[in-house]
Amino acid sequence: MRALLNSPAFVDKAPASVYHELLDEGVYLASVSSMYRILRAHDEVHERLRQAVHPARVEPELVASAPNRCWSWDITKLHGPAKWSYFYLYVSIDIYSHYVVGWLIAGAESAVLAERLLAETIAKQYFNADTLTIHADNGSSMASKPVAFLLADLGVTKTHSRPHVSNDNPYSEAQFRTLKYRPDFPDAFGCIEDARTFCQRFFAWYNAEHYHSGIAWHHPIDVHYR
């Protein structure tokens, strides 16, 4: 009986299910309570099918000793003119200099747009992509195949945050917080051009005029370009 209960056909089923399946086939071997008694005697009154064990996701360590060694990128929503309407701001930031290396605004979140932003930003920075790591969270655009294929083709290493752990991407989160806590940040943008104009001013200020506490109160542009 124990061998039958642990056979491939029944190992993932409760004794009551086994009992009724056997009855459907015109077979009676033991009562449900007897099946439990047999399993209990061998400490098998639990999930008997071998379970896959997934190792815990390790907290990513974002470290850079110079500019263009590690970037963080993410997407945030900006409120549009109507309720539940949004514009999507894509931003890549260098974690060494805190310099925003690339950004764009679109009407939707798209893996194709994410791929385009990363490709253009990498080309614009004129460096050996083989030395770069790009970190993102697990959003659909961040983990998409177009982005993964692009980075693999360029020799760029990619890392991802653990699911539902925003602290794994602190550089992008902090940069978005700076954006949205600016005194002139509006409750909503009238159109995508308004949002684009605001962000052009903001990123020019953030890169060249903002005294950043994370880089000893220097301007990101000075640290990024020495």
C-alpha positions in Angstrom: 0.0 0.0 0.0 2.8 2.5 0.9 4.5 1.7 -2.4 1.3 2.5 -4.3 0.7 5.7 -2.4 4.3 6.8 -3.3 4.1 5.7 -6.9 4.4 8.3 -9.7 0.6 8.2 -10.3 -0.4 8.9 -6.7 2.6 10.6 -4.9 1.2 14.1 -5.4 -2.4 13.2 -4.3 -4.1 13.1 -1.0 -5.2 9.6 0.3 -8.8 10.5 -0.2 -8.2 11.2 -3.9 -6.3 7.9 -4.2 -9.1 6.0 -2.5 -11.8 7.4 -4.8 -9.6 6.9 -8.0 -9.1 3.3 -7.0 -12.8 2.8 -6.4 -13.5 4.3 -9.9 -11.4 1.5 -11.2 -13.2 -1.1 -9.1 -10.3 -1.6 -6.7 -10.5 -1.5 -2.9 -7.2 -1.9 -1.0 -7.8 0.0 2.2 -9.9 2.7 3.8 -8.8 6.4 3.8 -7.9 6.2 7.5 -5.8 3.1 6.9 -3.9 5.0 4.2 -3.2 7.8 6.5 -2.1 5.4 9.2 0.4 3.8 6.9 1.8 7.1 5.8 1.9 8.4 9.3 4.0 5.4 10.4 6.6 6.5 7.9 6.3 10.3 8.6 4.8 10.9 5.2 1.6 12.8 6.1 2.7 15.9 4.2 3.7 16.8 0.7 5.4 13.7 -0.6 6.3 14.9 -4.1 9.9 16.3 -4.1 9.6 20.0 -4.3 11.9 22.3 -6.3 14.0 24.5 -4.0 14.7 27.9 -5.3 17.6 29.7 -3.7 16.9 33.1 -2.2 17.4 36.0 -4.5 20.6 37.7 -3.6 20.6 41.5 -3.0 22.3 43.1 -5.9 25.4 45.1 -5.1 25.8 48.2 -7.3 29.4 49.4 -7.2 31.3 51.6 -9.6 34.9 53.0 -9.3 34.6 55.4 -12.3 31.9 56.8 -14.6 30.3 54.5 -17.1 30.9 51.4 -15.1 27.4 50.9 -13.7 24.1 52.6 -14.7 20.7 52.3 -13.1 17.6 52.9 -15.2 13.9 52.9 -14.5 10.6 54.3 -15.7 8.2 56.5 -13.7 4.7 57.8 -14.5 3.9 61.5 -14.9 0.3 62.5 -14.6 -1.4 63.7 -17.8 -4.3 66.1 -18.3 -7.1 63.6 -17.7 -7.7 61.3 -14.8 -5.8 58.0 -15.2 -3.8 59.4 -18.1 0.0 59.3 -17.8 3.2 60.0 -19.6 6.2 57.6 -19.1 9.6 59.0 -18.2 12.5 56.7 -18.9 15.8 57.6 -17.2 19.3 56.1 -17.1 21.6 57.4 -14.4 25.3 56.7 -13.8 25.7 55.5 -10.2 29.3 56.8 -9.8 28.6 60.4 -10.9 24.8 60.5 -10.5 24.8 62.1 -13.9 21.7 61.4 -16.0 23.2 59.8 -19.2 19.9 59.5 -21.1 16.2 60.0 -20.8 13.0 60.1 -22.9 9.3 60.7 -22.5 6.6 58.6 -24.2 2.9 58.0 -24.1 3.4 54.3 -23.2 5.8 51.9 -21.6 7.5 50.0 -24.3 10.4 47.5 -24.5 11.2 48.9 -28.0 11.6 52.4 -26.6 13.7 51.1 -23.7 15.9 49.4 -26.2 16.3 52.5 -28.2 17.1 54.7 -25.3 19.8 52.3 -24.0 21.3 51.9 -27.5 21.4 55.7 -28.1 22.8 56.4 -24.7 25.5 53.8 -24.9 26.5 55.2 -28.3 26.5 58.8 -27.1 28.8 58.0 -24.1 31.6 56.8 -26.4 33.1 54.1 -24.2 33.8 50.4 -24.2 30.5 48.8 -23.4 32.2 45.6 -22.2 33.0 47.3 -19.0 29.4 48.4 -18.3 26.8 46.9 -16.0 23.2 48.2 -16.3 20.8 47.6 -13.4 17.0 47.8 -13.5 14.0 46.4 -11.6 11.9 43.5 -12.9 9.3 45.6 -14.9 8.2 44.2 -18.3 10.3 46.6 -20.3 13.4 46.2 -18.1 13.3 42.4 -18.3 12.2 42.2 -22.0 13.9 40.2 -24.7 14.7 43.2 -26.9 16.6 44.9 -24.1 18.3 41.6 -23.1 19.4 40.9 -26.7 20.7 44.5 -27.1 22.8 44.3 -24.0 24.1 40.8 -24.8 25.2 42.0 -28.3 27.0 45.0 -26.8 28.7 42.9 -24.1 26.9 44.8 -21.3 26.2 43.0 -18.1 22.6 43.3 -16.8 21.4 42.9 -13.2 17.9 43.1 -11.8 16.3 44.0 -8.4 14.7 41.3 -6.3 10.9 41.2 -7.0 8.9 43.9 -5.0 12.1 45.4 -3.4 12.4 49.0 -4.5 15.5 49.5 -2.3 17.4 47.4 -4.7 17.3 50.3 -7.2 18.0 53.2 -4.9 19.8 55.5 -7.4 16.8 55.7 -9.8 14.3 56.0 -6.9 16.3 58.9 -5.4 16.5 60.7 -8.7 12.8 60.4 -9.3 12.1 61.7 -5.8 14.3 64.7 -6.5 12.3 65.3 -9.7 8.9 65.1 -8.1 9.7 67.1 -5.0 10.9 70.1 -7.0 8.8 73.2 -6.1 7.8 73.7 -9.7 6.8 70.1 -10.4 3.2 70.3 -11.5 0.3 68.1 -10.3 -0.3 67.2 -13.9 1.0 68.0 -17.4 -1.3 69.4 -20.1 0.4 67.4 -22.9 3.5 65.4 -23.6 5.3 68.5 -24.9 4.8 70.2 -21.6 6.3 67.2 -19.8 9.2 67.1 -22.2 9.9 70.8 -21.8 9.8 70.5 -18.0 12.2 67.5 -18.0 14.6 69.3 -20.4 14.9 72.1 -17.8 15.1 69.7 -14.9 17.8 67.5 -16.3 19.9 70.4 -17.4 19.7 71.7 -13.8 20.2 68.3 -12.2 23.3 67.5 -14.2 25.0 70.9 -14.3 23.8 73.0 -11.3 22.5 70.6 -8.7 24.9 70.2 -5.7 24.5 66.4 -5.1 25.0 65.2 -1.5 25.9 61.7 -2.8 29.0 63.0 -4.5 30.3 65.4 -1.8 28.2 68.3 -3.0 29.7 68.4 -6.5 27.8 68.8 -9.8 27.1 65.4 -11.5 28.5 66.7 -14.8 31.8 67.6 -13.2 32.2 64.2 -11.6 31.1 62.4 -14.8 33.5 64.2 -17.1 36.2 64.8 -14.5 
